[in-house]
């Protein structure tokens, strides 16, 4: 279950803090293992990785054998048990991993996609969140096969045009190409030098939020998201302090998420009562921005997405300084 569900059921649950450095080391170790199997790899929010294994059989043998070796290497190298699935496309492979989670191996052979999907829970499909799941349950649809058998007219009657793509997914159809891989060395940076050394927390926060917002615009304009934000504070006595905030295995892309994460990192780094002369902000662990939301997202979620899109459109047309937080404007950032 999700951490949020566990905390609701057990309010006294003790939750340990993440160790960003350990997460980063583990992520690097996983990447070194996975990179040996395929040059075409795509990451996705939620810890999913897709490997295009076409044309590798002469090097590694049958793909299912590679999957077994991959699981064994991950277990022996980093001590994690992985859920791995072999399928004809990303959709089928992802549902395969969900069907055997938290760990295991699934092989869905060509031509067997429909049979495999038919008995799986409908909420394993991309786009089926709590709202859509309840809507489908209201008409007696709880398994993927039941959705796959619907005609166009039946789908349009209660799901609308967006439901057609969901029905096609239930049939195992997925023509999405692999996203272009982002170099692990790629980062987005922002540096700020203050006109004079400052100590006021509100002024520091205004500068951090403004720099984070500007970097986030660049991130989204390239269709990316980040999983790690690092800030280095530069003090007037020439000393520095650095802190990191990590979302791994998740990712951040919206202004709200990124600004909050950047300020959390800054708060961790603010360990000295000495005036600051500037800071460096770095976004790393960049991946394509992918998120499987609910087909029928809540009105509030839809409004936030629309607002973010409108803000980005204005700032891309008139410059990043055309829309600023009030705090940033007050302090001249």
C-alpha positions in Angstrom: 0.0 0.0 0.0 1.0 3.6 -0.3 2.6 5.4 2.6 -0.3 7.8 2.8 -2.7 4.8 3.2 -0.6 3.2 5.8 -0.5 6.4 7.9 -4.3 6.8 7.7 -4.7 3.2 9.0 -2.0 3.6 11.6 -1.6 7.2 12.7 1.1 6.2 15.2 3.3 4.8 12.4 6.9 5.9 12.6 8.3 7.0 9.2 12.0 7.2 8.7 13.4 10.1 6.7 14.9 9.5 3.2 18.7 9.3 2.8 19.3 11.2 -0.5 22.9 10.1 -0.7 22.0 6.5 -0.3 19.2 6.8 -2.8 21.6 8.5 -5.3 24.3 5.7 -4.9 21.7 3.0 -5.3 20.2 4.7 -8.4 23.7 5.0 -9.9 24.4 1.3 -9.2 21.1 0.3 -10.8 21.8 2.4 -13.9 25.2 0.8 -14.4 23.6 -2.7 -14.4 20.7 -1.7 -16.7 22.9 0.2 -19.1 24.7 -3.1 -20.1 21.5 -4.6 -21.5 20.1 -1.9 -23.8 21.1 1.5 -25.2 17.4 2.5 -25.3 16.1 3.0 -21.8 13.2 5.2 -20.6 12.4 6.1 -17.0 9.0 6.9 -15.6 7.5 8.3 -12.4 7.0 5.6 -9.8 10.3 3.8 -10.3 9.5 2.1 -13.6 12.2 1.6 -16.3 11.5 0.4 -19.8 14.2 -1.4 -21.8 13.9 -1.8 -25.6 15.4 -5.3 -26.0 14.7 -5.7 -29.7 17.8 -7.0 -31.5 19.6 -8.1 -28.4 19.0 -11.9 -28.6 22.2 -12.5 -30.4 24.1 -10.9 -27.6 22.2 -12.1 -24.5 19.9 -14.9 -25.7 16.1 -14.9 -25.2 14.8 -11.8 -23.6 13.2 -13.7 -20.7 16.7 -15.0 -19.8 18.0 -11.5 -19.8 15.2 -10.5 -17.4 16.2 -13.3 -15.0 19.8 -12.3 -15.1 18.8 -8.6 -14.6 16.8 -9.5 -11.5 19.6 -11.6 -10.1 22.2 -8.8 -10.7 20.0 -6.2 -9.0 19.5 -8.5 -6.0 23.2 -9.4 -5.7 24.5 -5.8 -6.3 22.2 -3.6 -4.3 20.1 -6.0 -2.3 16.7 -5.1 -3.9 14.1 -7.4 -5.3 12.8 -6.1 -8.6 9.5 -6.8 -10.4 10.4 -7.5 -14.1 8.1 -8.2 -17.0 8.7 -9.0 -20.7 6.0 -7.8 -23.0 5.4 -6.6 -26.6 5.0 -3.0 -25.6 5.3 -0.7 -22.6 1.7 -0.9 -21.5 1.7 -4.7 -21.3 5.1 -4.8 -19.6 4.1 -2.3 -17.0 0.9 -4.1 -16.1 3.0 -7.3 -15.9 5.2 -5.8 -13.2 2.2 -4.6 -11.3 0.6 -8.1 -11.5 3.7 -9.7 -9.8 4.7 -6.9 -7.5 6.3 -6.3 -5.1 8.8 -8.6 -6.9 8.8 -11.4 -9.4 9.0 -12.1 -13.1 6.2 -12.2 -15.7 6.5 -13.1 -19.4 3.6 -12.1 -21.7 4.2 -13.7 -25.1 3.2 -12.2 -28.4 -0.5 -13.0 -29.1 -1.2 -13.6 -25.4 -1.6 -10.0 -24.4 -5.5 -10.0 -24.4 -5.7 -13.2 -22.4 -3.2 -11.9 -19.8 -4.9 -8.5 -19.4 -8.5 -9.8 -19.3 -8.4 -11.0 -15.7 -6.3 -8.2 -14.3 -7.9 -5.4 -12.2 -8.9 -2.4 -14.2 -7.1 0.0 -11.9 -3.8 -1.3 -13.3 -4.4 0.6 -16.5 -2.8 4.0 -17.1 -5.5 6.7 -16.5 -7.6 4.7 -14.1 -7.4 6.5 -10.7 -9.9 6.5 -7.9 -12.5 8.6 -9.8 -12.5 6.5 -13.0 -12.3 3.2 -11.1 -15.5 4.1 -9.2 -17.2 5.2 -12.4 -16.3 1.8 -14.1 -17.4 -0.1 -11.0 -20.8 1.7 -11.1 -21.5 -0.1 -14.4 -20.0 -3.4 -13.2 -16.5 -3.2 -14.8 -13.8 -4.3 -12.4 -11.5 -6.3 -14.8 -9.6 -5.1 -17.9 -11.2 -7.7 -20.1 -14.7 -6.3 -19.4 -13.6 -2.9 -20.5 -11.9 -4.3 -23.6 -15.1 -5.9 -24.8 -17.0 -2.6 -25.0 -18.0 -1.2 -28.3 -17.2 2.4 -29.4 -20.8 3.3 -28.7 -20.8 1.9 -25.2 -17.6 3.6 -24.3 -18.8 7.0 -25.6 -22.0 6.6 -23.7 -20.4 6.9 -20.2 -16.7 7.7 -20.7 -16.8 10.1 -23.7 -14.1 10.4 -26.3 -11.3 10.1 -23.8 -12.6 6.6 -22.9 -11.8 5.2 -26.4 -8.0 5.4 -25.7 -8.6 3.7 -22.3 -10.6 0.9 -24.0 -7.8 0.5 -26.6 -5.3 0.2 -23.7 -7.5 -2.5 -22.2 -7.0 -4.4 -25.5 -3.2 -4.2 -25.1 -2.7 -1.6 -27.8 0.1 0.8 -27.2 1.9 2.6 -30.0 3.8 5.1 -27.8 7.4 5.3 -28.8 10.3 5.3 -26.4 11.0 8.8 -25.2 14.5 10.2 -26.0 16.8 9.3 -23.1 18.1 12.2 -21.0 21.8 12.1 -20.4 22.5 11.3 -16.7 25.2 14.0 -16.8 22.6 16.7 -17.8 21.7 19.2 -15.1 19.9 22.5 -14.9 21.6 25.2 -12.8 20.8 28.6 -11.5 23.3 30.9 -9.6 22.3 34.0 -7.6 24.7 36.7 -6.3 23.2 39.1 -3.9 24.0 42.8 -4.2 25.0 42.8 -0.6 25.3 40.1 2.0 21.9 39.2 3.5 20.6 37.3 6.6 16.9 37.8 6.5 15.1 34.5 6.0 12.3 36.0 4.0 14.7 37.6 1.5 16.6 34.3 1.1 13.4 32.4 0.6 12.3 34.9 -2.1 15.5 34.4 -4.0 15.4 30.6 -3.8 11.8 30.4 -4.9 12.4 32.8 -7.8 15.5 30.8 -9.0 13.6 27.5 -8.6 10.7 28.8 -10.6 12.9 30.0 -13.4 14.7 26.7 -13.6 11.4 24.8 -13.5 10.2 26.7 -16.6 13.3 25.5 -18.5 12.7 22.0 -17.2 9.0 21.8 -18.4 9.8 23.5 -21.7 12.0 20.6 -22.6 9.4 18.0 -21.4 11.5 17.0 -18.4 11.1 16.5 -14.7 13.8 16.2 -12.0 14.2 13.9 -9.0 17.0 15.7 -7.2 17.5 19.4 -6.2 20.8 20.5 -4.6 21.6 23.9 -3.2 25.0 25.3 -2.2 24.9 28.4 0.0 27.8 30.8 -0.2 28.6 32.8 3.0 30.3 36.1 3.4 33.3 34.4 5.2 33.9 32.3 2.0 32.6 29.1 3.5 29.8 27.0 1.9 27.1 24.6 2.9 25.3 22.1 0.7 22.1 20.2 1.0 20.0 18.0 -1.2 16.3 17.2 -1.5 15.3 14.0 -3.4 12.1 12.7 -4.9 13.5 9.4 -6.0 11.9 7.2 -7.3 9.3 9.9 -8.0 9.9 13.1 -9.9 9.0 16.8 -9.7 7.8 19.1 -12.6 5.4 21.7 -11.3 6.3 25.0 -9.8 4.7 24.2 -6.5 6.6 20.9 -6.1 9.9 22.3 -7.2 9.8 25.5 -5.2 8.9 23.6 -2.0 11.7 21.1 -2.6 14.2 23.8 -3.3 13.3 25.6 -0.1 13.4 22.4 2.0 17.0 21.9 0.7 17.8 25.5 1.6 16.5 25.1 5.1 18.7 22.0 5.6 21.7 23.9 4.3 21.1 27.0 6.5 23.1 25.8 9.5 25.1 29.0 10.2 24.1 32.5 11.4 26.3 34.2 8.8 25.2 36.5 6.0 24.9 34.9 2.5 26.4 36.4 -0.6 24.7 34.0 -3.0 23.8 30.4 -3.8 23.9 27.8 -6.6 20.8 25.7 -7.3 21.1 22.4 -9.3 18.4 20.2 -10.8 19.7 16.7 -11.6 18.4 13.1 -12.2 16.4 14.5 -15.1 13.9 12.3 -16.9 11.0 12.7 -19.3 8.0 14.1 -17.5 5.6 11.2 -17.4 2.6 10.9 -15.1 -0.3 8.4 -15.3 -3.1 10.5 -13.8 -6.8 9.7 -13.6 -8.7 9.9 -16.8 -11.3 11.9 -15.0 -9.1 14.0 -12.7 -10.7 16.0 -9.9 -11.7 19.6 -10.8 -9.0 20.9 -8.4 -6.3 18.9 -10.0 -7.4 19.9 -13.5 -7.4 23.6 -12.5 -3.9 23.4 -11.1 -2.7 21.8 -14.4 -4.5 24.5 -16.4 -3.1 27.3 -14.3 0.5 25.9 -14.6 0.1 25.7 -18.4 -1.2 29.3 -18.6 1.6 30.6 -16.4 4.2 28.8 -18.6 2.7 30.2 -21.8 2.8 33.7 -20.5 6.4 33.4 -19.2 7.6 31.8 -22.4 6.1 34.6 -24.5 7.0 37.6 -22.4 10.0 36.4 -20.4 10.4 34.5 -17.1 10.1 37.8 -15.1 6.7 38.6 -16.5 5.0 36.6 -13.7 6.7 36.5 -10.3 5.8 35.5 -6.8 4.9 38.6 -4.7 7.7 37.8 -2.3 10.2 37.7 -5.1 8.9 41.0 -6.5 9.1 42.6 -3.1 12.8 41.8 -2.8 13.7 42.6 -6.5 14.3 39.0 -7.6 
